[in-house]
Amino acid sequence: MGKAQPQGHEPLGEGVVFHVHGVTKVYQMGEVQVHALRGVDLDLYQGEFTVLLGASGSGKSTLLNILGGLDTPTDGHVFYGDQDLTTASERELTSYRRYHVGFVFQFYNLIPSLTARENVAVVTEIARNPMSPEEALQVVGLGDRLDHFPAQLSGGEQQRVAIARAIAKRPDVLLCDEPTGALDSKTGVVVLEALQRVNRELGTSTAVITHNAGIARMADRVIHLADGCISQVEINKVKIPPSELSW
């Protein structure tokens, strides 16, 4: 993606993966303007596990979609390394999403007629340097479920297949939108442990958005959003394992 930095853009600090500057997002809903983001400034770092925490409507999903190249801001800039995503063409954004970013959503979006192995292979077949589907499923603790169809898997297992699918292309960044939102707390812990293992073992920069304040204690850093703005940033000097979180 190595595009020259626009004039006036300072080189990013060491270890900075995303540099978000002055990002605003306004949606036109009929005659009403909805301000989803209001001048957000944020850096995300290599290998960091970050939780974006906020109530529904706080802007966290909009911010995640902009980081992932699924949406563009109304104003401001988002740099991924030296690439300004806000001036990238559709072709460049497609390449960015395909080769650099893994997505995990609240709903698993698995293909019902394919096994766990085959669902992951859908991604590995178009990646540059992928893991094998078997390796990716092993990372999330599903090495014994390779040939099971989604209907034969629990909700937590399906979400772990979705995580395996996202990480199989060895993305630099993993963006997760309410990955435990459809799960009970016991199953959610297993999914969070899988995300933590990916972050630790693969060094993938991971951002998880949630409205569940309990999850925040497992992160390196917690970004609080309210009314489209960052209201607070916390660094967890002591991180709590998912199994000890209070939900």
Secondary structure as UniProt FT lines:
FT   TURN            7..8
FT   TURN            14..15
FT   STRAND          16..29
FT   TURN            30..31
FT   STRAND          32..45
FT   TURN            46..47
FT   STRAND          49..53
FT   TURN            56..57
FT   HELIX           60..67
FT   TURN            68..69
FT   STRAND          75..80
FT   TURN            81..82
FT   STRAND          83..84
FT   HELIX           85..87
FT   HELIX           90..100
FT   STRAND          101..104
FT   TURN            112..113
FT   HELIX           116..124
FT   TURN            125..126
FT   HELIX           133..139
FT   TURN            140..141
FT   TURN            143..144
FT   TURN            146..147
FT   HELIX           150..152
FT   HELIX           155..167
FT   TURN            168..169
FT   STRAND          173..177
FT   TURN            179..182
FT   HELIX           185..202
FT   STRAND          205..210
FT   HELIX           213..218
FT   STRAND          221..226
FT   TURN            227..228
FT   STRAND          229..235
FT   HELIX           242..244
//
